[in-house]
Amino acid sequence: MQTRDGRTRLEGLLRQGERVFMGGSAGEVIPLTDALAAGRLPPFELITSLVPGVNPAPAGLPPGMQLTNPFPLGPVGRHLPLSYGGYCNWLAGQRFDTCVVQVAPPRRGRMASLGVAAEFAPVVLRRSARIIAVVNEAMPDLPDAAHLDLDRAAEVIGLDFALRESAAGAPSAMAQAIAGHIARFIGNGAAVQVGLGKVPDALLARLADRRGLRIQSGMVSDSIRPLAEGGALDPRWLHTSCVQVGTAAHYGWLRGRAGFAVLGCDITHDPAVLARAGGLIAVNGAIEVDLFGQANLEMANGRPISSVGGAADFARAATLDPAGCSIIGLPATVPGTEASRIVARLGGVVSLPRHDVGLVVTEHGVADLRGQDAEGRAERLIAVAAPQHRADLAAAWDRMARPRGGRAG
């Protein structure tokens, strides 16, 4: 592959005023974002799916450049506050001049795997007047991933660059405690969705003795490998996600591996598909949970720092599954300030409504909100808050619940 020539060629193909799509997470075409940061591209509208913590946010945009993303990127670009399913539906109603998509080297004729990152690309590919396929040797060829027929591409460019990586690191004692509580609710044969981070990694490590687990998730990371190698996963199930984001070692392990489908969000976050999984356990984090059981996944101190991502899609599906459950796991306090993350009322937006939250888990235990009225929910949430905050939370609930002698609804 002629990397330098390929980069110059890619930059020269992008036109002023276009609507251009490029995926995020491990699908980010890094030479394109490098060129954007260096000011070498003409002004156009970039629609993407960059993930904070995985994809570095641009420090700024050249004059005339526009950027749209489902995650907030600080002062850069336009943030659409949609779930992954909602963003997928929005994209399906748009038209694009160009889709720049990263693929693995084709193994069978002209069919190239999207590898570890499908996300929104399959939807956008159907809505784009021109496709630029970037063939990257570093992208693992997953036989069960979404594929692109390179004959559909107007341009095929070879570029070699390392994929974006993400590693949660060793789980803390707090993450281990939270994971231990959650693990009690995941039995053999469950369909499991988790996000990225220390608690999900610690949780999956605790499921090594389960059998017949089925992965039905948005993002998947290195922590899936021990389950696969230890026999915890159902060998008959096509373990599915829209992206796998991990270390270089994880990408190497995935290369050529069957049984792991990386598909578009129009499939992975489709309510009908999730309903067919059966026994879906959705495990997500939150910034704070209030005494009604509402969860804020997006704002801290009045500032947007993240997005609801796929949590809303999976939480709703798990709640409606007779054998499923939507679980929120979070530390009881904010590290450093020790402020409570179980709060009387949310300081941010409602990312997950109370009817889509079944269990709230902290290091202090499990608040099982299923079948509880407002009073019972508040009592159980206070019981898993940090001990030093429980009296204040109880007093706050008493003021909210009985302003005129009644009960909160």
C-alpha positions in Angstrom: 0.0 0.0 0.0 1.3 3.5 -0.9 0.3 5.3 2.3 1.6 8.8 1.5 0.1 8.7 -2.1 -3.1 7.3 -0.7 -3.5 10.1 1.8 -2.9 12.8 -0.8 -5.4 11.0 -3.1 -8.0 10.8 -0.4 -7.7 14.5 0.5 -8.0 15.5 -3.1 -11.2 13.6 -3.6 -13.2 15.6 -1.0 -15.0 18.6 -2.4 -16.1 21.9 -1.0 -19.7 22.0 0.1 -20.3 18.2 0.1 -22.1 16.2 2.8 -19.6 13.6 3.8 -20.0 10.7 6.2 -17.2 8.9 8.1 -17.7 6.4 10.9 -16.3 6.8 14.4 -14.9 4.4 17.1 -12.6 1.8 15.4 -14.0 2.8 12.0 -12.5 6.3 12.1 -10.5 7.0 9.0 -7.6 8.6 10.9 -5.9 10.1 7.8 -9.1 12.0 7.1 -9.4 13.5 10.6 -5.6 14.2 10.6 -6.1 16.2 7.4 -9.1 18.0 8.9 -7.0 19.0 12.0 -4.2 20.2 9.8 -6.5 22.4 7.7 -5.8 20.6 4.5 -9.4 19.9 3.5 -11.9 22.2 1.8 -14.9 23.2 3.9 -17.7 20.6 3.8 -20.2 19.1 6.2 -18.9 16.0 8.0 -21.5 13.7 9.6 -19.8 11.2 11.8 -20.0 9.1 15.1 -16.9 10.0 17.0 -16.9 8.5 20.6 -15.3 10.5 23.4 -12.6 8.5 25.0 -12.0 6.5 21.8 -11.8 9.2 19.1 -10.0 12.4 20.0 -12.3 15.4 19.4 -11.0 18.0 16.9 -9.5 21.0 18.6 -11.3 23.2 16.2 -12.8 23.3 12.7 -11.5 25.3 9.7 -13.7 28.2 8.6 -16.8 26.9 6.8 -16.4 23.3 8.0 -19.5 21.8 9.8 -19.5 18.6 12.0 -22.5 16.6 13.2 -22.2 13.9 15.8 -24.4 11.9 18.2 -21.9 12.6 21.1 -21.0 16.1 22.3 -17.5 17.2 21.3 -17.2 20.2 23.5 -17.4 23.5 21.5 -16.8 21.7 18.2 -19.6 20.8 15.9 -23.3 20.1 16.3 -24.5 17.4 18.8 -27.7 15.5 18.0 -29.0 14.1 21.4 -30.3 10.9 19.9 -29.8 7.2 20.9 -27.9 5.1 18.4 -31.2 3.7 17.1 -32.5 7.3 16.8 -29.4 8.5 15.0 -29.6 5.5 12.7 -33.2 6.5 11.8 -32.2 10.1 11.2 -29.3 9.0 8.9 -31.7 6.8 7.0 -33.7 9.9 6.0 -30.7 11.9 4.8 -28.8 12.1 1.5 -25.0 12.1 1.3 -22.6 13.1 -1.4 -19.8 10.9 -0.2 -19.4 8.1 2.3 -15.8 7.3 3.3 -15.7 3.8 4.8 -12.9 1.7 6.1 -12.7 -1.9 5.1 -10.5 -5.0 5.5 -8.6 -6.3 2.5 -11.0 -8.4 0.5 -10.6 -12.2 0.8 -13.2 -13.3 -1.6 -13.3 -11.5 -4.9 -14.3 -7.9 -4.3 -16.3 -8.4 -1.1 -14.6 -6.5 1.7 -15.5 -6.9 5.4 -16.2 -3.8 7.4 -14.3 -5.6 10.1 -14.8 -4.4 13.7 -16.8 -1.3 12.9 -20.1 -1.3 11.0 -22.2 1.1 13.1 -24.0 3.5 10.8 -22.1 2.7 7.6 -24.5 0.2 6.1 -27.3 2.7 6.3 -25.3 5.6 4.9 -23.8 3.5 2.1 -27.4 3.1 0.8 -27.9 6.9 0.9 -24.6 8.0 -0.7 -24.0 9.2 -4.2 -20.4 8.3 -4.0 -18.5 5.7 -1.9 -14.8 6.0 -1.1 -13.5 2.7 0.3 -10.3 2.9 2.4 -8.7 -0.6 2.5 -6.6 -0.9 5.7 -4.4 -3.9 6.4 -4.9 -3.3 10.1 -8.7 -3.8 9.9 -9.5 -7.4 10.8 -11.5 -9.4 8.3 -14.5 -10.8 10.2 -16.3 -13.3 8.0 -19.6 -12.6 9.8 -19.4 -8.8 9.7 -21.2 -6.5 7.3 -19.5 -6.4 3.9 -19.1 -3.9 1.0 -18.8 -5.0 -2.6 -15.9 -2.9 -3.8 -17.5 -2.7 -7.2 -20.0 -0.3 -5.6 -17.1 2.1 -4.7 -16.2 5.0 -7.0 -12.7 5.0 -5.4 -10.7 2.3 -3.6 -7.7 3.6 -1.7 -5.1 1.6 0.2 -4.0 3.2 3.5 -2.2 1.6 6.4 -2.8 3.0 9.9 -3.5 1.6 13.3 -7.1 1.4 14.5 -8.3 3.5 17.4 -7.9 1.5 20.6 -9.6 1.5 24.0 -8.5 -0.3 27.2 -10.4 0.1 30.5 -7.4 -1.0 32.6 -7.5 -3.1 35.8 -10.9 -2.8 37.6 -10.9 -1.0 40.9 -12.2 -2.6 44.1 -15.4 -0.5 43.6 -15.9 -1.8 40.1 -15.4 -5.3 41.3 -18.0 -4.8 44.0 -20.6 -3.4 41.6 -19.9 -6.2 39.1 -20.3 -8.8 41.8 -23.8 -7.5 42.7 -24.9 -7.4 39.0 -23.5 -10.9 38.2 -26.1 -12.5 40.5 -28.8 -11.4 38.0 -27.2 -13.0 34.9 -27.7 -16.7 34.6 -26.9 -19.3 32.1 -28.2 -18.6 28.6 -28.8 -14.9 29.1 -28.4 -12.5 26.2 -26.0 -9.8 27.5 -25.5 -6.2 26.6 -22.7 -4.1 28.2 -20.9 -0.9 27.4 -17.2 -0.1 27.8 -15.4 0.6 31.0 -14.2 -0.9 34.3 -17.5 -2.2 35.6 -18.4 -4.0 32.3 -15.0 -5.6 32.1 -15.2 -6.7 35.8 -18.7 -8.0 35.2 -17.8 -10.1 32.2 -14.8 -11.6 34.1 -17.3 -12.7 36.8 -19.4 -14.6 34.2 -16.6 -17.0 33.2 -18.5 -19.9 35.0 -21.7 -19.3 33.1 -22.7 -21.3 30.1 -24.7 -20.5 27.0 -24.2 -16.7 27.2 -25.3 -14.8 24.1 -23.7 -11.4 23.3 -26.3 -9.0 21.9 -24.6 -5.6 22.4 -23.7 -2.3 20.9 -20.0 -2.2 21.7 -17.8 -5.2 22.6 -14.2 -5.1 23.9 -11.3 -7.3 24.9 -13.2 -8.7 27.9 -15.2 -11.0 25.5 -12.1 -13.1 24.7 -11.9 -15.0 28.1 -15.6 -15.9 27.8 -15.1 -17.2 24.3 -12.0 -19.2 25.2 -13.4 -20.5 28.5 -16.5 -21.9 27.0 -19.0 -19.4 28.5 -20.5 -18.3 25.2 -23.1 -20.2 23.3 -21.3 -21.7 20.3 -24.6 -21.8 18.3 -25.3 -18.1 18.7 -24.0 -15.4 16.4 -22.6 -13.0 18.9 -23.6 -9.6 17.6 -22.5 -5.9 18.1 -22.2 -2.8 15.9 -18.6 -2.3 16.8 -15.7 -4.0 18.6 -13.4 -1.5 20.3 -10.3 -2.8 22.1 -6.6 -3.2 22.0 -4.4 -4.2 19.1 -4.1 -7.7 20.6 -7.9 -8.0 20.5 -8.1 -6.9 16.9 -5.4 -9.5 16.1 -7.5 -12.2 17.9 -10.6 -11.3 15.9 -8.8 -11.6 12.5 -10.6 -14.2 10.5 -12.7 -15.4 13.5 -16.2 -16.6 12.8 -19.1 -16.4 15.2 -18.9 -12.6 15.9 -21.1 -10.5 13.7 -20.4 -6.8 13.5 -23.5 -5.3 11.8 -25.2 -2.0 11.2 -27.1 -0.2 14.0 -30.3 -0.7 11.8 -30.0 -4.3 12.9 -28.2 -4.3 16.2 -30.4 -1.6 17.8 -33.7 -2.7 16.1 -36.4 -3.3 18.7 -37.7 -6.3 16.8 -34.3 -7.9 16.6 -33.7 -7.3 20.3 -37.1 -8.7 21.2 -36.2 -12.0 19.5 -33.0 -12.4 21.6 -35.0 -13.4 24.6 -33.7 -13.0 28.2 -31.9 -9.7 27.4 -29.9 -8.3 30.3 -28.9 -4.7 29.5 -26.1 -3.3 31.8 -25.3 0.4 31.5 -23.6 3.1 33.5 -24.9 6.5 34.5 -23.7 9.8 35.8 -26.5 10.0 38.4 -29.8 8.4 39.3 -32.6 10.2 41.1 -35.0 8.9 43.7 -37.6 8.3 41.1 -35.3 5.9 39.3 -34.5 8.2 36.4 -31.0 8.1 35.0 -28.8 10.8 33.6 -26.1 9.4 31.3 -25.2 12.7 29.5 -24.6 15.8 31.7 -22.3 16.6 34.6 -22.3 20.0 36.4 -24.7 21.3 33.8 -22.3 20.4 30.9 -22.9 17.8 28.3 -20.1 15.2 28.4 -21.6 12.1 26.8 -24.6 10.7 25.0 -27.2 8.1 25.8 -25.6 6.0 23.0 -27.3 2.7 22.6 -28.3 2.5 26.3 -31.8 3.7 25.6 -32.4 1.2 22.9 -31.2 -1.8 24.9 -32.8 -0.6 28.2 -36.3 -0.4 26.6 -35.9 -3.8 24.9 -34.7 -5.4 28.1 -37.5 -3.9 30.2 -40.1 -5.2 27.8 -38.5 -8.7 27.7 -40.4 -11.0 30.2 -37.1 -12.6 31.0 -35.0 -9.5 30.7 -33.9 -6.7 32.9 -32.4 -3.2 32.5 -29.6 -2.6 35.0 -27.8 0.6 35.9 -24.4 0.2 37.7 -22.6 3.2 39.1 -20.4 4.2 42.1 -22.3 5.7 44.9 -20.2 8.8 45.0 -18.1 11.0 42.6 -14.4 10.2 43.0 -12.6 13.1 44.6 -15.6 15.2 45.7 -17.5 12.3 47.2 -20.7 13.9 46.1 -23.6 11.5 45.9 -24.5 10.0 42.5 -27.9 8.9 44.0 -29.6 12.3 44.0 -33.0 13.7 45.0 -33.6 15.1 41.5 -31.5 14.9 38.4 -29.2 17.8 37.8 -29.0 16.9 34.1 -31.3 15.5 31.5 -33.4 12.3 31.8 -31.5 9.9 29.5 -33.4 6.8 30.7 -37.0 7.3 32.2 -37.9 5.5 35.4 -39.9 2.9 33.5 -36.8 1.7 31.7 -34.7 1.1 34.8 -35.2 -2.2 36.7 -32.2 -2.4 39.0 -29.8 0.3 40.2 -26.5 -1.1 41.6 -23.8 0.6 43.6 -21.0 -0.9 45.6 -23.4 -0.8 48.6 -25.9 -3.2 47.0 -28.9 -3.6 44.6 -32.0 -1.4 44.5 -34.6 -3.7 42.8 -37.2 -1.2 41.5 -39.3 -3.7 39.7 -42.9 -3.7 41.0 -42.3 -0.9 43.4 -44.4 2.3 43.8 -42.6 5.6 44.0 -42.2 5.4 47.8 -40.7 1.9 47.6 -38.3 2.9 44.8 -37.0 5.9 46.7 -36.5 3.8 49.9 -34.5 1.2 47.9 -32.4 3.8 46.1 -31.6 5.5 49.4 -30.4 2.2 50.8 -27.7 1.8 48.1 -26.5 5.4 48.4 -23.3 6.1 50.3 -24.1 5.9 54.0 -23.1 9.6 54.6 -25.7 10.8 52.1 -28.7 8.7 53.2 -30.2 10.9 55.8 -30.1 14.0 53.5 -31.7 11.9 50.7 -34.4 10.7 53.0 -35.2 14.2 54.1 -35.3 15.4 50.5 -37.6 12.7 49.6 -39.9 13.5 52.5 -40.1 17.1 51.3 -40.8 16.0 47.7 -43.3 13.2 48.6 -45.4 15.0 51.1 -45.5 18.7 50.3 -49.2 18.6 51.0 -49.4 15.4 52.9 -49.6 13.2 49.8 -47.4 10.6 48.2 -45.2 11.1 45.2 -46.5 9.6 42.0 
